[in-house]
Amino acid sequence: MLSRLFRGKYLAHLRQAFDQGQLTFPGKLAPLAAPECFQHLLTTLARHDWVVYAKAPFGGPAQVLKYLARYSHRVAISNSRLLSLAEGRVTFRYKDYADAQRQKTMTLPAEEFLRRFVQHVLPRGFVKVRHYGLLANRHRQDKLELCRRLLLVVTVLLLTTAASATADVSPVHPQRCPQCGGQRFVVLELLHRAKVDTS
C-alpha cells in the first residue's frame, strides 16, 4: 500500500512540476518536453510496481548530521586508526588488502603523513561521491564477477580469431570410394536392414 501511495504522490508532483515549467529535458531527454510524450512516460511508470524503502526515523538532527557526514564529509583516515604521535612521527593502523586484509601498523614522519593526507582533500569545485554503477556497494561482487566472465569470453574469442587467422588452412579433399573412385557413398548395411524389416 505504501508503494502505491508513494508512486501516486510522486507522479502527481512530477506532473505538477511539468505543468509549471519547472522541469528541463537536456540531451536525449529532449523529446519528453512534448506533453504527449511526457504523459506517455507517466502512464508507463504508473503501470510498474515501485519498491519503497522506508528507513526508521532518526532520533534528532544530531543523528541526521552524523549519518550524512559519513557520506559527504568522510575523511581519509578516522581518529580511531591514529595510534600515536611521538618525536615527529605518526603511527597509524591500516588494512593490508594484499595480505589477506590483515590489520597492520605503519609509522611515517609527520610531514609525509600530512602529504598523504592532503592528497585526499578535493580541490575547490569538486564534490565527493560514493561509488556508483559497477562499483556500487549493492551487488558489487556479483557485477564484477560477471564483468570478469564476459571479459574472459571476449579475450578467448580474440585469441581464437587471431589463431585461426594465422593458421595454415589447406583445402579439404573429399573422400573417394577405393573401388570406383566415386564420391557418393551408400551404406549397404542399413539398406539391407530396411529390406528385412519391410519383408
For each residue, the residues with C-beta under 8 A, 3 or more apart:
1: 4 5
2: 5 6 52 54
3: 6 7 49 50 51 52
4: 1 7 8 50
5: 1 2 8 9
6: 2 3 9 10 50 52
7: 3 4 10 11 45 46 50
8: 4 5 11 12
9: 5 6 12 13
10: 6 7 13 14 50
11: 7 8 14 15 42 45 46
12: 8 9 15 16
13: 9 10 16 17
14: 10 11 17 18 23 42
15: 11 12 18 19 42
16: 12 13 19 20
17: 13 14 20 22 23
18: 14 15 21 22 23 35 38
19: 15 16
20: 16 17
21: 18
22: 17 18
23: 14 17 18
24:
25: 29 30 31 32 33
26: 29 30
27: 30
28:
29: 25 26 32
30: 25 26 27 33
31: 25 34 37
32: 25 29 37 38 41
33: 25 30 37 38
34: 31 37 38
35: 18 38 39
36: 39 40
37: 31 32 33 34 40 41
38: 18 32 33 34 35 41 42
39: 35 36 42 43
40: 36 37 43 44
41: 32 37 38 44 45
42: 11 14 15 38 39 45 46
43: 39 40 46 47
44: 40 41 47 48
45: 7 11 41 42 48
46: 7 11 42 43
47: 43 44
48: 44 45
49: 3
50: 3 4 6 7 10
51: 3
52: 2 3 6
53:
54: 2
55:
56:
57:
58: 63 64 67
59: 62 63
60: 63 64
61: 64 65
62: 59 65 66
63: 58 59 60 66 67
64: 58 60 61 67 68
65: 61 62 68 69
66: 62 63 69 70
67: 58 63 64 70 71
68: 64 65 71 72
69: 65 66 72 73 74
70: 66 67 74
71: 67 68 74 128 130
72: 68 69 128
73: 69 128
74: 69 70 71 128
75: 78 120
76: 116 117 119 120
77: 81 82 92 117
78: 75 81 82
79: 82
80:
81: 77 78 92 93 94
82: 77 78 79 85 90 91 92
83: 91 92 93 105
84: 90 91
85: 82 89 90 91 110
86: 89 91
87:
88: 109 110
89: 85 86 107 108 109 110
90: 82 84 85 107 108 109 110 113
91: 82 83 84 85 86 105 106 107
92: 77 81 82 83 105 106 108 113
93: 81 83 103 104 105
94: 81 103 104 105 106
95: 101 102 103 104
96: 99 100 101 102 103 104
97: 101
98:
99: 96 102 104
100: 96
101: 95 96 97
102: 95 96 99
103: 93 94 95 96
104: 93 94 95 96 99
105: 83 91 92 93 94
106: 91 92 94
107: 89 90 91
108: 89 90 92 112 113 116
109: 88 89 90 112 113
110: 85 88 89 90 113 114
111: 114 115
112: 108 109 115 116
113: 90 92 108 109 110 116 117
114: 110 111 117 118
115: 111 112 118 119
116: 76 108 112 113 119 120
117: 76 77 113 114 120 121
118: 114 115 121
119: 76 115 116
120: 75 76 116 117
121: 117 118
122: 126 127 128
123: 126
124:
125:
126: 122 123
127: 122
128: 71 72 73 74 122
129: 132
130: 71 136 137
131: 135 136 137 140
132: 129 135 136
133: 136
134: 140 143 144 147
135: 131 132 140 144
136: 130 131 132 133 139 140
137: 130 131 140
138:
139: 136 142 143
140: 131 134 135 136 137 143 144
141: 144 145
142: 139 145 146
143: 134 139 140 146 147
144: 134 135 140 141 147 148
145: 141 142 148 149
146: 142 143 149 150
147: 134 143 144 150 151
148: 144 145 151 152
149: 145 146 152 153
150: 146 147 153 154
151: 147 148 154 155
152: 148 149 155 156
153: 149 150 156 157
154: 150 151 157 158
155: 151 152 158 159
156: 152 153 159 160
157: 153 154 160 161
158: 154 155 161 162
159: 155 156 162 163
160: 156 157 163 164
161: 157 158 164 165
162: 158 159 165 166
163: 159 160 166 167
164: 160 161 167
165: 161 162
166: 162 163
167: 163 164
168:
169:
170:
171:
172:
173:
174: 183
175: 183 185
176: 181 182 183
177: 180 181 182 183 185
178:
179:
180: 177
181: 176 177
182: 176 177
183: 174 175 176 177
184:
185: 175 177
186: 191
187: 190 191
188: 191 192
189: 192 193
190: 187 193 194
191: 186 187 188 194 195
192: 188 189 195 196
193: 189 190 196 197
194: 190 191 197 198
195: 191 192 198 199
196: 192 193 199
197: 193 194
198: 194 195
199: 195 196
